[in-house]
Amino acid sequence: MDSKLTLGKNEIKLLRIMNHDTSLKEIIDDFEIKSLLSDLIHLIETPVSIEDVNGHLLLGEFIINSTAEYLIIADQQPIGSMKGDSSTQIIARLLSYLANQENLVFFDDLTTIPNRRYFNRYYQHNLFKG
Protein backbone atom coordinates (compact mmCIF):
# COMPACT_ATOMS: atom_id res chain seq x y z
CA MET A 1 0.00 0.00 0.00
CA ASP A 2 1.43 3.34 -1.12
CA SER A 3 0.83 6.03 1.46
CA LYS A 4 1.18 9.36 -0.28
CA LEU A 5 0.65 12.66 1.49
CA THR A 6 -1.15 15.23 -0.61
CA LEU A 7 -1.50 18.78 0.54
CA GLY A 8 -4.18 21.18 -0.57
CA LYS A 9 -3.72 24.93 -0.97
CA ASN A 10 -4.84 25.62 2.60
CA GLU A 11 -2.32 23.17 4.08
CA ILE A 12 0.50 24.59 1.97
CA LYS A 13 -0.36 28.11 3.13
CA LEU A 14 -0.48 26.88 6.73
CA LEU A 15 2.98 25.33 6.37
CA ARG A 16 4.32 28.63 5.04
CA ILE A 17 2.92 30.43 8.08
CA MET A 18 4.40 27.84 10.44
CA ASN A 19 7.84 28.40 8.90
CA HIS A 20 7.46 32.19 8.84
CA ASP A 21 10.36 34.26 10.09
CA THR A 22 9.60 37.84 10.88
CA SER A 23 11.19 40.06 8.28
CA LEU A 24 12.13 43.62 9.13
CA LYS A 25 11.33 44.56 5.54
CA GLU A 26 7.76 43.26 5.93
CA ILE A 27 7.29 45.38 9.03
CA ILE A 28 8.75 48.54 7.52
CA ASP A 29 6.84 48.07 4.25
CA ASP A 30 3.56 48.44 6.13
CA PHE A 31 2.31 51.91 5.11
CA GLU A 32 1.29 53.04 8.61
CA ILE A 33 4.50 51.83 10.23
CA LYS A 34 6.65 53.41 7.51
CA SER A 35 4.81 56.70 7.95
CA LEU A 36 5.23 56.57 11.75
CA LEU A 37 8.94 55.76 11.43
CA SER A 38 9.47 58.59 8.93
CA ASP A 39 7.80 61.04 11.34
CA LEU A 40 9.94 59.81 14.25
CA ILE A 41 13.12 60.10 12.19
CA HIS A 42 12.12 63.63 11.19
CA LEU A 43 11.52 64.54 14.86
CA ILE A 44 14.91 63.38 16.13
CA GLU A 45 16.66 65.38 13.36
CA THR A 46 19.60 63.03 12.96
CA PRO A 47 20.73 60.80 10.09
CA VAL A 48 19.32 57.30 10.51
CA SER A 49 19.93 54.02 8.73
CA ILE A 50 17.67 50.98 9.20
CA GLU A 51 19.17 47.87 7.61
CA ASP A 52 18.25 44.20 7.44
CA VAL A 53 20.66 41.50 8.65
CA ASN A 54 22.33 41.45 5.22
CA GLY A 55 23.08 45.17 5.36
CA HIS A 56 20.44 46.22 2.81
CA LEU A 57 19.09 49.70 3.49
CA LEU A 58 15.37 49.58 4.31
CA LEU A 59 14.75 53.14 5.50
CA GLY A 60 16.77 56.29 6.01
CA GLU A 61 20.13 57.01 4.48
CA PHE A 62 23.18 54.82 4.23
CA ILE A 63 25.53 55.74 7.11
CA ILE A 64 29.13 54.56 7.13
CA ASN A 65 30.37 56.11 10.37
CA SER A 66 27.67 56.25 13.02
CA THR A 67 28.11 56.99 16.69
CA ALA A 68 25.75 54.18 17.69
CA GLU A 69 24.33 50.96 16.27
CA TYR A 70 21.42 49.04 17.81
CA LEU A 71 20.26 45.56 16.92
CA ILE A 72 16.61 44.95 16.07
CA ILE A 73 15.69 41.59 17.60
CA ALA A 74 12.73 39.23 17.15
CA ASP A 75 12.51 35.96 19.07
CA GLN A 76 16.03 36.48 20.41
CA GLN A 77 17.43 36.63 16.86
CA PRO A 78 18.74 39.79 15.17
CA ILE A 79 16.64 40.74 12.15
CA GLY A 80 18.36 44.04 11.42
CA SER A 81 20.13 47.04 12.84
CA MET A 82 19.67 50.74 13.27
CA LYS A 83 22.53 53.21 12.91
CA GLY A 84 22.56 56.79 14.04
CA ASP A 85 23.21 58.36 17.40
CA SER A 86 21.94 57.57 20.89
CA SER A 87 18.52 59.09 20.12
CA THR A 88 17.81 56.30 17.61
CA GLN A 89 17.76 53.60 20.29
CA ILE A 90 14.05 54.18 20.98
CA ILE A 91 13.20 53.51 17.32
CA ALA A 92 15.22 50.28 17.36
CA ARG A 93 13.37 49.20 20.51
CA LEU A 94 10.04 50.03 18.87
CA LEU A 95 10.93 47.93 15.81
CA SER A 96 11.98 45.01 18.04
CA TYR A 97 8.67 45.27 19.88
CA LEU A 98 6.69 45.31 16.61
CA ALA A 99 8.62 42.30 15.28
CA ASN A 100 7.87 40.30 18.41
CA GLN A 101 4.19 41.29 18.26
CA GLU A 102 4.02 40.05 14.68
CA ASN A 103 5.34 36.67 15.81
CA LEU A 104 2.60 36.54 18.43
CA VAL A 105 0.04 36.95 15.66
CA PHE A 106 1.43 33.92 13.83
CA PHE A 107 1.54 31.54 16.80
CA ASP A 108 -0.44 30.99 19.96
CA ASP A 109 1.95 31.37 22.91
CA LEU A 110 0.29 28.70 24.99
CA THR A 111 -0.04 25.94 22.40
CA THR A 112 2.66 27.07 19.92
CA ILE A 113 0.34 26.19 17.04
CA PRO A 114 -0.44 28.60 14.21
CA ASN A 115 -3.19 31.09 14.86
CA ARG A 116 -6.20 29.95 12.81
CA ARG A 117 -7.82 33.39 12.60
CA TYR A 118 -4.61 34.87 11.28
CA PHE A 119 -4.31 32.02 8.80
CA ASN A 120 -7.80 32.74 7.45
CA ARG A 121 -7.02 36.46 7.10
CA TYR A 122 -3.64 35.68 5.49
CA TYR A 123 -5.27 33.24 3.08
CA GLN A 124 -8.01 35.71 2.06
CA HIS A 125 -5.50 38.53 1.67
CA ASN A 126 -3.29 36.46 -0.62
CA LEU A 127 -6.31 35.15 -2.49
CA PHE A 128 -7.23 38.72 -3.48
CA LYS A 129 -3.60 39.65 -4.19
CA GLY A 130 -2.82 36.83 -6.57
C-alpha positions in Angstrom: 0.0 0.0 0.0 1.4 3.3 -1.1 0.8 6.0 1.5 1.2 9.4 -0.3 0.7 12.7 1.5 -1.1 15.2 -0.6 -1.5 18.8 0.5 -4.2 21.2 -0.6 -3.7 24.9 -1.0 -4.8 25.6 2.6 -2.3 23.2 4.1 0.5 24.6 2.0 -0.4 28.1 3.1 -0.5 26.9 6.7 3.0 25.3 6.4 4.3 28.6 5.0 2.9 30.4 8.1 4.4 27.8 10.4 7.8 28.4 8.9 7.5 32.2 8.8 10.4 34.3 10.1 9.6 37.8 10.9 11.2 40.1 8.3 12.1 43.6 9.1 11.3 44.6 5.5 7.8 43.3 5.9 7.3 45.4 9.0 8.7 48.5 7.5 6.8 48.1 4.3 3.6 48.4 6.1 2.3 51.9 5.1 1.3 53.0 8.6 4.5 51.8 10.2 6.7 53.4 7.5 4.8 56.7 8.0 5.2 56.6 11.7 8.9 55.8 11.4 9.5 58.6 8.9 7.8 61.0 11.3 9.9 59.8 14.2 13.1 60.1 12.2 12.1 63.6 11.2 11.5 64.5 14.9 14.9 63.4 16.1 16.7 65.4 13.4 19.6 63.0 13.0 20.7 60.8 10.1 19.3 57.3 10.5 19.9 54.0 8.7 17.7 51.0 9.2 19.2 47.9 7.6 18.3 44.2 7.4 20.7 41.5 8.6 22.3 41.5 5.2 23.1 45.2 5.4 20.4 46.2 2.8 19.1 49.7 3.5 15.4 49.6 4.3 14.7 53.1 5.5 16.8 56.3 6.0 20.1 57.0 4.5 23.2 54.8 4.2 25.5 55.7 7.1 29.1 54.6 7.1 30.4 56.1 10.4 27.7 56.2 13.0 28.1 57.0 16.7 25.7 54.2 17.7 24.3 51.0 16.3 21.4 49.0 17.8 20.3 45.6 16.9 16.6 44.9 16.1 15.7 41.6 17.6 12.7 39.2 17.1 12.5 36.0 19.1 16.0 36.5 20.4 17.4 36.6 16.9 18.7 39.8 15.2 16.6 40.7 12.1 18.4 44.0 11.4 20.1 47.0 12.8 19.7 50.7 13.3 22.5 53.2 12.9 22.6 56.8 14.0 23.2 58.4 17.4 21.9 57.6 20.9 18.5 59.1 20.1 17.8 56.3 17.6 17.8 53.6 20.3 14.1 54.2 21.0 13.2 53.5 17.3 15.2 50.3 17.4 13.4 49.2 20.5 10.0 50.0 18.9 10.9 47.9 15.8 12.0 45.0 18.0 8.7 45.3 19.9 6.7 45.3 16.6 8.6 42.3 15.3 7.9 40.3 18.4 4.2 41.3 18.3 4.0 40.1 14.7 5.3 36.7 15.8 2.6 36.5 18.4 0.0 36.9 15.7 1.4 33.9 13.8 1.5 31.5 16.8 -0.4 31.0 20.0 2.0 31.4 22.9 0.3 28.7 25.0 0.0 25.9 22.4 2.7 27.1 19.9 0.3 26.2 17.0 -0.4 28.6 14.2 -3.2 31.1 14.9 -6.2 29.9 12.8 -7.8 33.4 12.6 -4.6 34.9 11.3 -4.3 32.0 8.8 -7.8 32.7 7.4 -7.0 36.5 7.1 -3.6 35.7 5.5 -5.3 33.2 3.1 -8.0 35.7 2.1 -5.5 38.5 1.7 -3.3 36.5 -0.6 -6.3 35.1 -2.5 -7.2 38.7 -3.5 -3.6 39.6 -4.2 -2.8 36.8 -6.6 
